[in-house]
């Protein structure tokens, strides 16, 4: 029965994705039942809202060690914010082999007690590692370096894709899962199918007592608050900020194939909903 349920969910996920085409729906026309749309950025103008977004700075971790604010890594096309991963080039003023673009709402906009949803199209490449994820307010300094809050404050990985996979990873991290190493009580990560060539909707619903992860409006898993003697199990009833970044290489995804870059990540829209009263 579990196998049949998984197959049905996978089929529904594939049917509800819009292969190859940008969504034409906006506003209230496709709001999930039980939710009210309270904020949206559809990237239809060729600039980011600086009251909400800033470009991610260089750091020392795998996920940000190629980050750059160079304009060539950011563009707008057909109503999408486009984030690129490219081979470094003469005249960039940088010494790393690759350059990647990413944006975050760190210090500008936070989200809690609601549903964060990102519609994106991911170009596949060997060594490509695009991600949509969330960190608690104050978990990173503006220069992108970590401070001791992590992982105590938690991390919500709404979407990570490796190479040209037809699945996405969704994972919950915290002091409970990482420092104490408890990842199966409750289970803290799942994979689910995506349309590898088209747009998919990636979402998290943030409640006081649980997180629900979704792909294409299909629930992939729920991470609940539980009773436990160990600390740090559910730090997620707090303000979090959003990160969207086109990453290349690293210990998890592996080496980059230079023939596969440049590679792009297209962001159609970002939405935040609150429960309908």
C-alpha positions as CSV (number, residue, x, y, z in Angstrom):
1,X,0.0,0.0,0.0
2,X,2.8,2.4,0.8
3,X,4.4,1.7,-2.6
4,X,1.1,2.4,-4.3
5,X,0.6,5.6,-2.4
6,X,4.1,6.8,-3.3
7,X,3.4,6.0,-7.0
8,X,0.1,7.9,-6.9
9,X,1.8,10.9,-5.3
10,X,4.6,10.9,-7.8
11,X,2.2,10.7,-10.7
12,X,0.2,13.6,-9.3
13,X,3.4,15.6,-8.7
14,X,4.3,15.2,-12.4
15,X,0.9,16.0,-13.6
16,X,0.6,19.2,-11.6
17,X,3.9,20.6,-12.8
18,X,3.9,22.7,-15.9
19,X,6.5,21.1,-18.1
20,X,8.6,23.6,-20.1
21,X,6.3,26.6,-19.7
22,X,6.1,29.6,-17.4
23,X,2.9,29.8,-15.3
24,X,0.4,32.3,-16.5
25,X,-1.6,32.2,-13.3
26,X,-1.1,34.9,-10.7
27,X,-2.8,36.4,-7.7
28,X,-5.9,34.7,-6.2
29,X,-6.5,32.4,-9.2
30,X,-4.3,29.6,-8.0
31,X,-4.1,30.1,-4.2
32,X,-4.1,26.8,-2.4
33,X,-7.2,26.0,-0.5
34,X,-7.1,27.3,3.1
35,X,-4.5,30.0,2.4
36,X,-4.6,33.7,1.7
37,X,-1.8,35.2,-0.4
38,X,-0.3,38.1,1.5
39,X,2.9,38.8,-0.4
40,X,4.3,37.9,-3.9
41,X,7.3,38.8,-6.0
42,X,6.8,37.7,-9.6
43,X,10.1,39.2,-11.0
44,X,8.2,40.8,-13.9
45,X,10.4,44.0,-13.8
46,X,14.2,43.8,-14.6
47,X,15.4,44.6,-11.1
48,X,15.1,43.1,-7.6
49,X,13.2,44.8,-4.9
50,X,16.1,46.0,-2.6
51,X,13.7,46.3,0.3
52,X,13.4,42.5,0.2
53,X,16.4,41.0,-1.7
54,X,20.2,41.4,-1.7
55,X,22.9,39.4,-3.5
56,X,24.6,36.7,-1.4
57,X,28.2,37.4,-0.4
58,X,31.1,35.0,-0.7
59,X,31.7,32.6,2.1
60,X,33.8,29.6,2.9
61,X,31.3,26.8,2.9
62,X,30.6,24.6,-0.2
63,X,27.3,26.4,-0.8
64,X,28.7,29.9,-1.0
65,X,32.4,29.6,-1.8
66,X,31.8,30.7,-5.4
67,X,29.2,33.3,-4.7
68,X,29.7,36.6,-6.5
69,X,27.7,39.9,-6.9
70,X,28.9,40.3,-10.5
71,X,26.0,41.5,-12.8
72,X,26.8,38.8,-15.3
73,X,25.4,36.2,-12.8
74,X,22.0,37.9,-12.5
75,X,19.4,38.8,-15.2
76,X,15.7,38.9,-15.9
77,X,14.1,37.0,-18.8
78,X,10.5,36.3,-19.7
79,X,9.3,37.2,-16.2
80,X,12.0,35.2,-14.4
81,X,14.9,36.1,-12.2
82,X,17.8,34.2,-13.7
83,X,20.7,33.1,-11.5
84,X,23.8,31.7,-13.2
85,X,26.7,29.4,-12.5
86,X,29.6,30.1,-14.9
87,X,33.3,29.4,-15.3
88,X,35.4,32.3,-14.1
89,X,36.7,34.6,-16.9
90,X,39.6,36.9,-17.4
91,X,38.8,40.3,-16.1
92,X,36.4,39.2,-13.4
93,X,38.8,40.3,-10.7
94,X,38.3,36.9,-9.0
95,X,40.5,33.9,-8.5
96,X,38.0,31.0,-8.0
97,X,37.4,28.6,-10.8
98,X,33.6,29.2,-10.9
99,X,31.2,32.0,-10.1
100,X,27.6,31.6,-8.9
101,X,24.7,34.0,-8.2
102,X,22.2,33.9,-5.4
103,X,19.8,36.1,-3.5
104,X,18.5,36.2,0.0
105,X,16.1,38.2,2.2
106,X,18.6,38.2,5.2
107,X,18.0,41.3,7.3
108,X,15.2,42.5,5.1
109,X,12.2,40.1,5.1
110,X,11.3,37.2,7.4
111,X,8.7,34.5,7.2
112,X,6.9,32.5,9.9
113,X,3.5,30.9,10.6
114,X,2.6,30.6,6.9
115,X,3.4,29.0,3.6
116,X,6.5,29.9,1.6
117,X,6.3,28.8,-2.1
118,X,8.8,29.2,-4.9
119,X,8.2,28.4,-8.5
120,X,11.4,27.6,-10.3
121,X,13.0,25.9,-13.3
122,X,16.4,24.2,-12.9
123,X,18.8,23.6,-15.7
124,X,20.7,20.4,-15.1
125,X,24.5,20.1,-15.3
126,X,27.1,17.9,-13.7
127,X,28.1,19.6,-10.5
128,X,25.0,21.9,-10.4
129,X,23.5,22.2,-6.9
130,X,20.7,24.8,-6.9
131,X,18.9,25.3,-3.6
132,X,15.9,27.0,-2.1
133,X,16.2,27.1,1.7
134,X,15.6,29.0,4.9
135,X,17.6,30.1,7.9
136,X,16.5,31.7,11.2
137,X,16.9,35.5,11.5
138,X,20.4,36.2,12.7
139,X,21.8,32.8,11.6
140,X,24.3,34.4,9.2
141,X,26.1,37.7,9.2
142,X,25.6,39.9,6.1
143,X,29.0,38.8,4.8
144,X,27.7,35.2,4.5
145,X,29.9,33.7,7.3
146,X,28.3,31.4,9.9
147,X,28.0,32.3,13.5
148,X,27.4,29.9,16.4
149,X,23.6,30.0,16.0
150,X,23.9,27.3,13.4
151,X,22.6,24.6,13.6
152,X,20.9,25.4,16.9
153,X,18.4,27.8,15.2
154,X,17.5,25.2,12.5
155,X,17.6,25.1,8.7
156,X,14.8,24.3,6.3
157,X,15.9,22.9,2.9
158,X,12.8,23.4,0.7
159,X,14.6,22.2,-2.4
160,X,18.1,20.9,-3.3
161,X,18.8,19.3,-6.7
162,X,22.0,17.5,-7.7
163,X,23.3,17.4,-11.2
164,X,20.4,16.6,-13.6
165,X,18.4,14.5,-11.2
166,X,14.7,13.9,-11.6
167,X,14.2,14.2,-7.8
168,X,14.7,17.0,-5.3
169,X,15.9,16.7,-1.7
170,X,13.9,18.3,1.1
171,X,15.6,18.2,4.6
172,X,15.2,19.6,8.1
173,X,18.4,20.4,10.0
174,X,18.7,21.4,13.7
175,X,20.8,20.8,16.8
176,X,18.6,17.7,17.4
177,X,19.3,16.2,13.9
178,X,23.0,17.2,13.6
179,X,24.5,17.7,17.0
180,X,22.5,14.9,18.6
181,X,22.3,12.9,15.3
182,X,18.6,12.0,15.5
183,X,17.4,11.9,11.9
184,X,14.8,9.2,12.0
185,X,12.7,10.1,15.1
186,X,11.0,11.9,13.4
187,X,12.4,11.4,9.9
188,X,14.1,14.6,8.8
189,X,14.5,14.3,5.0
190,X,12.8,12.9,1.9
191,X,13.2,13.0,-1.8
192,X,10.4,13.4,-4.3
193,X,10.1,13.5,-8.1
194,X,10.2,16.7,-10.1
195,X,9.8,17.6,-13.7
196,X,13.5,17.9,-14.5
197,X,12.9,20.1,-17.6
198,X,10.0,22.3,-16.5
199,X,8.8,24.5,-13.7
200,X,8.0,23.0,-10.3
201,X,6.5,24.6,-7.1
202,X,8.5,24.0,-4.0
203,X,6.9,25.0,-0.6
204,X,7.1,24.7,3.1
205,X,4.2,25.3,5.5
206,X,5.4,26.6,8.9
207,X,3.1,25.8,11.9
208,X,3.7,26.2,15.6
209,X,4.0,22.4,16.0
210,X,5.2,21.2,12.6
211,X,6.6,21.8,9.2
212,X,5.0,20.4,6.0
213,X,7.2,20.2,2.9
214,X,5.5,20.0,-0.6
215,X,6.4,19.7,-4.3
216,X,3.8,20.7,-6.8
217,X,1.2,21.0,-4.0
218,X,1.8,17.4,-3.0
219,X,2.9,16.9,0.6
220,X,6.2,15.0,0.7
221,X,6.6,14.8,4.4
222,X,5.7,16.4,7.8
223,X,8.2,17.2,10.5
224,X,6.4,17.5,13.9
225,X,7.4,18.9,17.2
226,X,7.7,15.9,19.6
227,X,8.3,15.3,23.3
228,X,11.9,14.5,23.9
229,X,14.5,15.0,26.6
230,X,17.0,16.2,24.0
231,X,17.1,19.9,23.3
232,X,16.9,21.7,19.9
233,X,14.3,19.4,18.3
234,X,11.9,22.1,17.0
235,X,13.4,25.6,16.7
236,X,11.2,26.4,13.7
237,X,8.4,28.4,15.3
238,X,10.4,31.6,14.7
239,X,11.1,34.1,11.9
240,X,13.2,32.7,9.0
241,X,14.6,34.3,6.0
242,X,14.8,32.8,2.4
243,X,17.8,32.0,0.3
244,X,17.7,31.1,-3.4
245,X,21.1,30.2,-5.0
246,X,22.7,28.6,-8.0
247,X,25.6,26.6,-6.6
248,X,28.3,24.6,-8.3
249,X,30.5,21.8,-6.9
250,X,31.1,20.6,-3.4
251,X,31.5,17.5,-1.3
252,X,27.9,16.3,-1.8
253,X,27.2,17.1,-5.5
254,X,30.8,16.3,-6.7
255,X,33.0,18.0,-9.3
256,X,31.8,20.3,-12.0
257,X,32.0,19.4,-15.6
258,X,33.3,22.5,-17.3
259,X,31.5,21.5,-20.5
260,X,28.2,21.8,-18.7
261,X,28.5,25.4,-17.7
262,X,27.1,28.0,-17.8
263,X,24.0,26.7,-16.0
264,X,20.9,28.6,-15.0
265,X,18.2,28.6,-12.3
266,X,15.0,30.5,-13.3
267,X,12.8,31.9,-10.6
268,X,9.2,32.5,-11.8
269,X,7.9,33.8,-8.5
270,X,8.1,33.7,-4.7
271,X,4.9,33.7,-2.6
272,X,4.0,33.9,1.1
273,X,0.6,32.8,2.3
274,X,-1.1,32.9,5.7
275,X,-3.9,30.7,6.9
276,X,-7.3,31.9,5.8
277,X,-9.3,32.9,8.9
